[in-house]
Amino acid sequence: MRFIEEYATSDALRHEVASKLLTFFQDASDPQAKIDMLLTVFVGYGDPDMTGRAIPLLYNAVKERDPAGTDSNKDVVDYLVTNVDKVKDLRSQVRLYLARAVVATKQELREKLLAEFAKVAAGIDQNDVHRLLEGIARTARVDTNPDLLRILDSASKSLASETNKHTTNITQR
């Protein structure tokens, strides 16, 4: 991976590498290998569209790694937390914030991460954020994944609450 990252210097080449990783992901059988590939897409390439496509795949990979949901997925959450600043594009950062909340299994942590997602997402084009949530929801419906749909619904509600709070603060000034 490091060799690829060293030579993937242009945006077009990074996009191609991320696309190939998503393709390889489909052929991998080991859930941890899938997670590692997806985390590389998230942090290494910073393409908001690729990152958005990878969120439901990451969710499914962590579920596959721990079907009972007893693991906190702290390793994945921590990796995304420590690397969010490496991603320069704000749209990609929003997707990383959402991915953190999606993979967290502890309810208290998920709510905290959803609030952080909403604060960051309130600062960008809301149409983009809604398209992101709707796109993932469409994928989740195809996979008949009600848990992911509930998380996305919570993300949408957190965003609406944060946006309303932001709007109220502006009008009160």
C-alpha positions, 0 to 999 in steps of 0.5 A, spaced: 500 500 500 505 504 501 508 503 494 501 505 491 500 511 495 507 514 494 506 514 486 499 515 486 500 523 486 495 526 482 488 526 483 486 522 477 491 516 479 488 517 487 481 516 484 483 510 480 487 507 486 481 508 490 476 505 485 480 499 484 480 498 492 473 498 492 473 493 486 478 488 490 474 489 496 468 485 493 473 479 492 476 479 499 473 474 504 477 476 510 473 482 514 479 485 517 482 485 510 476 489 507 476 494 513 483 495 511 482 496 504 476 501 506 480 505 511 485 506 506 480 509 501 477 513 507 484 516 509 489 515 503 485 518 497 480 523 500 475 523 494 468 524 497 464 520 492 468 514 493 468 515 501 461 516 500 460 509 497 465 506 502 461 507 508 455 502 507 461 497 505 465 499 511 458 498 516 457 491 513 465 489 513 465 491 521 458 487 522 461 481 518 467 481 523 463 481 529 456 479 527 453 479 534 455 486 535 459 485 541 465 489 539 465 496 540 469 497 533 474 502 537 480 500 532 476 503 526 473 509 530 480 511 533 483 510 526 478 514 523 478 519 529 486 520 528 486 521 521 480 525 519 485 531 519 489 528 514 483 529 509 483 536 506 477 536 503 471 538 507 466 534 504 470 528 505 471 530 512 464 530 513 464 523 510 469 520 515 465 523 521 459 519 519 463 513 518 465 514 525 458 514 527 456 508 523 461 503 525 460 505 533 456 500 536 456 503 543 449 507 543 453 513 547 459 513 543 454 513 537 450 519 539 456 523 541 459 522 534 453 523 530 453 530 534 460 531 531 458 529 524 452 534 525 456 540 527 461 539 521 456 537 516 452 544 518 458 548 515 457 545 508 452 545 502 446 541 505 444 538 499 450 534 498 449 532 505 442 530 504 444 526 497 450 522 501 445 520 507 439 518 501 445 515 497 447 510 503 440 509 505 438 507 498 444 502 498 442 500 505 435 498 503 438 494 497 441 490 503 435 490 507 439 493 513 434 496 518 440 498 523 444 502 518 437 505 516 436 507 523 443 510 524 442 514 518 435 517 520 439 519 527 444 522 523 439 526 519 435 528 525 442 530 528 443 534 522 437 538 522 437 539 530 444 542 529 442 546 522 436 549 526 440 551 532 445 554 527 440 558 524 437 560 530 443 563 533 444 567 526 437 570 527 438 572 534 444 576 533 
